[in-house]
Amino acid sequence: MDAGRTLSAVAAGAACLLALAGGPTRAHAQATLQRGALHGTVRSSLGDGVPYAVVGLEPGALRRFTDDSGTFAFPGLAPGTYHLRARQVGYKPLDTTVVVAGGGTAEVDVSLERLVVELEEIRVVARAGESRRCTAPGPPDAAVAPELAAIFDQLRQNAERYWLLADSYPALYRMERRFGRPDRYGRFQTIRIDTTELRTDARWRYAPGRVVTDVASPGSRTELQVNLPGLPDFADTAFLANHCWNLRGLDTLAQAYYVRLDFRAAERITQPDADGSVYLDPDSYLIRVVKVRLTRPGQAAFGLESMEATVAFREIVPSLVLPDRISSTEGYRAPGVVGSAEEQRTVDFRFLRALPARRP
């Protein structure tokens, strides 16, 4: 397998007859005037505005971020009763109803309480009798495992916020990549360096057992590409339905405490897939690190014994994270085949559309 390959972590219709009448009809204009609006603020229990919380309205499947002071607005709403959902990582979710009158503006303040989950410090070792198999995959049941379900919901919120950010406020970022191999002491030896530019809204969609794919390369060659799942996949229904989830409590990583959540590919997936661990900040529940490893590596390439990747995230604005550093390694047991490694770091980042700022 080439040590330098890329690892992804990567009608025509009828014309409107209203125009022939010289503009909108009176009935249409009146209907437009009868629309209303909803303005509000998401606050913490201390009364402070919560920046970049996610607010959703139903019906309509409307979702948006609050601005940097916690305020939001939904203009042009049809009169009626709406179900409002406010979500922020590290807080308990809040659902309420609001009534929007035609021609008026409804005002609403919602208050979120901090999420507190009591977790014991653990030593991450194999527990006696612990099953290493995933025979009943899917999101955890809050009635059976409430602590696990609460942490899992925080993970999913991290991922959903990423997709809302990518869809509403796409960004470009450049990553410097160092390709090399570990020496006999495990130290990274650089062979070549390049940079690549990525978009946050570029999507690879997970499918069970399809993380290893054939891709065309220069010279009419075909190479294997391994798409190890990352943060966006934790909001993907297919990924969630094909993995088991296990709360490991508090764990240490690089001399810091994190809430660790493990995932394991379903036993029914007989092709290479992904197992791994997610590390969340125990105070904010923001995702900080993801470790992913390829399952059944020998089926991906002859002699491949292991493939692992670690992604570290950083907070770009309050409560919004993006990948900052990525490292990956491949190990082989085939005679004469040397393992490879890759390190990436973000060197430039810019939004293509400005994030919501405080309304005047």
NORVEN-V282174 format. One record per backbone hydrogen bond with DSSP energy under -1.0 kcal/mol. CO is the residue of the C=O (numbers start at 1). NH is the residue of the N-H. E is the energy in kcal/mol with one decimal. If there is no record, write none. Layout:
BEGIN
co: {CO & CO}
nh: {NH & NH}
e: {E & E}
END
This chain:
BEGIN
co: {2 & 16 & 17 & 18 & 18 & 19 & 25 & 26 & 27 & 28 & 29 & 30 & 32 & 36 & 37 & 38 & 39 & 40 & 41 & 42 & 43 & 44 & 48 & 53 & 54 & 55 & 56 & 57 & 58 & 62 & 64 & 67 & 67 & 70 & 71 & 72 & 74 & 77 & 80 & 82 & 83 & 84 & 85 & 86 & 87 & 88 & 90 & 94 & 96 & 98 & 100 & 101 & 104 & 106 & 108 & 110 & 113 & 120 & 123 & 127 & 134 & 141 & 145 & 146 & 147 & 148 & 149 & 150 & 151 & 152 & 153 & 154 & 155 & 156 & 157 & 158 & 159 & 160 & 161 & 162 & 163 & 164 & 165 & 170 & 171 & 172 & 173 & 174 & 174 & 175 & 176 & 177 & 178 & 179 & 179 & 180 & 181 & 183 & 187 & 189 & 192 & 194 & 196 & 198 & 199 & 207 & 211 & 213 & 215 & 221 & 223 & 225 & 226 & 230 & 231 & 232 & 233 & 236 & 237 & 242 & 243 & 244 & 246 & 249 & 250 & 251 & 256 & 258 & 259 & 260 & 261 & 262 & 263 & 264 & 266 & 273 & 275 & 276 & 277 & 278 & 279 & 279 & 280 & 281 & 286 & 288 & 289 & 290 & 291 & 292 & 293 & 296 & 297 & 297 & 301 & 303 & 306 & 307 & 308 & 309 & 310 & 311 & 312 & 312 & 314 & 317 & 320 & 320 & 322 & 324 & 325 & 326 & 327 & 328 & 329 & 331 & 331 & 334 & 340 & 341 & 342 & 343 & 344 & 345 & 348 & 350}
nh: {5 & 19 & 20 & 21 & 23 & 22 & 29 & 30 & 31 & 32 & 33 & 34 & 35 & 77 & 106 & 74 & 108 & 72 & 110 & 50 & 112 & 47 & 44 & 66 & 87 & 64 & 85 & 62 & 83 & 57 & 55 & 52 & 70 & 42 & 67 & 40 & 38 & 36 & 100 & 98 & 58 & 96 & 56 & 94 & 54 & 91 & 115 & 86 & 84 & 82 & 80 & 104 & 37 & 39 & 41 & 43 & 92 & 250 & 125 & 130 & 267 & 145 & 149 & 150 & 151 & 152 & 153 & 154 & 155 & 156 & 157 & 158 & 159 & 160 & 161 & 162 & 163 & 164 & 165 & 166 & 167 & 168 & 169 & 352 & 200 & 350 & 198 & 347 & 348 & 196 & 345 & 194 & 343 & 191 & 192 & 341 & 189 & 186 & 183 & 181 & 179 & 177 & 175 & 173 & 202 & 210 & 227 & 225 & 223 & 217 & 215 & 213 & 8 & 233 & 234 & 235 & 236 & 240 & 241 & 266 & 138 & 264 & 262 & 260 & 122 & 258 & 253 & 251 & 280 & 248 & 278 & 246 & 276 & 244 & 269 & 295 & 293 & 263 & 291 & 261 & 288 & 289 & 259 & 285 & 281 & 313 & 279 & 311 & 277 & 309 & 275 & 299 & 300 & 301 & 304 & 333 & 331 & 294 & 329 & 292 & 327 & 290 & 324 & 325 & 322 & 320 & 316 & 317 & 314 & 346 & 312 & 344 & 310 & 342 & 308 & 305 & 306 & 337 & 330 & 180 & 328 & 178 & 326 & 176 & 174 & 172}
e: {-1.5 & -1.0 & -1.1 & -1.1 & -1.6 & -1.3 & -2.3 & -2.5 & -2.1 & -2.1 & -2.2 & -1.5 & -1.4 & -3.2 & -2.9 & -2.9 & -1.8 & -2.4 & -2.5 & -3.1 & -3.0 & -2.1 & -2.9 & -2.3 & -2.7 & -2.0 & -2.4 & -1.8 & -3.3 & -2.5 & -3.0 & -1.2 & -1.8 & -3.0 & -2.6 & -2.1 & -1.9 & -3.4 & -3.0 & -2.3 & -1.8 & -2.5 & -2.7 & -2.1 & -3.1 & -2.0 & -2.5 & -2.9 & -3.2 & -3.2 & -2.3 & -1.7 & -1.9 & -3.0 & -1.6 & -3.1 & -3.2 & -1.8 & -1.5 & -2.4 & -3.4 & -3.0 & -2.6 & -2.2 & -2.1 & -2.8 & -2.2 & -1.3 & -2.1 & -2.5 & -2.2 & -2.0 & -1.9 & -3.0 & -2.5 & -1.5 & -1.9 & -2.3 & -2.5 & -2.8 & -2.7 & -2.5 & -2.9 & -3.1 & -2.2 & -2.4 & -2.9 & -2.7 & -1.2 & -2.2 & -1.7 & -2.2 & -2.3 & -3.7 & -1.7 & -2.6 & -2.1 & -2.2 & -2.8 & -1.8 & -2.8 & -3.5 & -2.8 & -2.5 & -1.3 & -2.2 & -3.3 & -3.1 & -2.8 & -2.8 & -2.8 & -2.6 & -1.3 & -1.1 & -1.7 & -1.6 & -1.5 & -2.5 & -2.1 & -2.2 & -2.5 & -1.8 & -3.0 & -2.9 & -2.2 & -2.8 & -2.6 & -2.9 & -2.7 & -2.3 & -2.8 & -2.3 & -2.3 & -2.7 & -1.8 & -2.0 & -2.7 & -2.6 & -2.9 & -2.5 & -2.8 & -1.5 & -2.9 & -2.1 & -2.9 & -2.9 & -3.0 & -2.9 & -2.5 & -2.7 & -2.2 & -1.5 & -1.4 & -1.5 & -1.9 & -2.6 & -2.6 & -2.6 & -2.3 & -2.8 & -2.3 & -2.3 & -3.3 & -1.7 & -1.9 & -2.3 & -2.3 & -1.1 & -2.2 & -2.5 & -3.1 & -3.4 & -3.0 & -2.4 & -2.1 & -3.3 & -1.7 & -1.8 & -2.7 & -2.6 & -2.6 & -3.2 & -2.4 & -2.6 & -2.0 & -2.6}
END
